[in-house]
Amino acid sequence: MYSLKELLESKNIAVVGASRNPLKPGSILMKLLKDTGFKGQVAGVNREGGEIYGIPFYHSLDDIPFNVELAVMIIPPKAVVSCAADCVRNGVKGIVISSEGFAEAGSEGSQYQQEIRTILESSGMRGFGPNTMGIVNTATGLTTAYFATEKELRPGAVGFAGQSGIFVGALLRYVSSFKELRISKGIGLGNKIDIDESDVLEFFEQDEQTEIVGMYLEDVKDGRRFLEAARRASAKKPVLLLKGGRTSAGARATASHTASMAVDDAVFNGAITQAGVVRMGGVEELIGTLMGFRCMPLPKGNKIAFITFSGAQAIMSIDAATDEGLGLARFAKDTKEKMAKVIATPSKAHNPVDIYPDMLAHGFEKTTVEILRAMLDDDGVNGIIFISFSSSDNKAYLPIVEVIQERKKKPVFISLLGDRESGETNRVFLEDHRIPCYPFPETAVRVFSNMWKYAQNVRKR
């Protein structure tokens, strides 16, 4: 049986369902492989023959003049069965079934899926899908996701796997738009006819390019094996999991999406927590937490300090921190003395530290820099969340960036609320300097909490 590593490092690919129509998936994929620098050999399979973008089409797999390692199938479900058998006969290591219409679609599709599974089990050939965009390996330029972009194939450190087709593709496109979140490997599981979440975790555990793992799942194929794989992987790197179908209504919907079986969510959550996996509440939290792990050191405790322009936002953030089981940092005497130089109002110098209106006396830069330095040097502060307003001038945040970068001993997050356009510009500027920035501080609280959960898990190992 071939390993997932062997499939992700395939050098010779056949696209079954190739087309001369540049708007069809089989054509788009071949252009993408050509344009993004994939170094291996690519062939199209089309009964009518021909070529596109200088890539020849062959009538069948038998006619391809090189040994195909990976075959991508963009053909009707019924045709996949015979094509899988052809792949076995030609020594293909793995197949990616991008087509829909299998177990998630009813009894006929279930029959096709079972026939393909039988072929795989009896031959040792591996299979992704059905109902998947397949795989991406940014180290080699390999992709079977026909709507991937060149940006998605820029090498990064985030490994991502998901039990979905289009959602995983769209999510990877979004994730890859963040410089710090570019991916190492992307794997679409689909209906999991063969390769599943346990295979993926075992691979990511060993993959040197991958520093953090993100996953979207709707069910787990083999609970015991998954938990063992999760425990090993999370001992080496963070594993963040977003799960669909946690409610009864959502669980019913997964059956028609990827033919998933319902799992009691409370039981599932308890098991993965023990295995060291960090559960995500939604996509926004997943993206924010990935950014936190990529850009900031792990916290050494659960005490947060807030610097704020807005008392209301600080209060809501403290509520969120309390809900997460976090605590408010108590400042050391030395810290209070340093802050007193710029915060004259005693009631404003407690946690949360409210810089308005005292900052009017010393200016935004001096006030925030002095407070940040004091907090960064205080061992009783395990993390800092700075709540401010977006600015039309990124230079306003440059002194803050410099202080954080020279004293990066604990996680610091910034939350900017205000004009949406300038806020986005500020976010990109800060993240380019490896400082996570969020529109709302409650998100930063959840990110800190997730990093603390993982830090505790690491300490227990």
Secondary structure, DSSP 4 states (H G I P E B T S, - for coil): ---HHHHHT--EEEEET--S-TTSHHHHHHHHHHHTT--SEEEEE-TT--EETTEEEESSGGG-SS--SEEEE-S-HHHHHHHHHHHHHTT--EEEE----SGGG-HHHHHHHHHHHHHHHHH--EEE-SS---EEETTTTEE--TT--TGGGS--SEEEEES-SHHHHHHHHHHHTSGGG-EEEEEE-TT-SS--HHHHHHHHHH-TT-SEEEEEES--S-HHHHHHHHHHHHTTS-EEEEES--SHHHHHHHHHHH-PPP--HHHHHHHHHHTTPEEESSHHHHHHHHHHHHHSPPPSSSEEEEEES-HHHHHHHHHHHHHTT-EE----HHHHHHHHTT---GGGSSSSEE-TTTHHHH-HHHHHHHHHHHHHT-TT--EEEEEEE--S-GGGGHHHHHHHHHT-SS-EEEEEES-HHHHHHHHHHHHHTT--EESSHHHHHHHHHHHHHHHHHHHH-
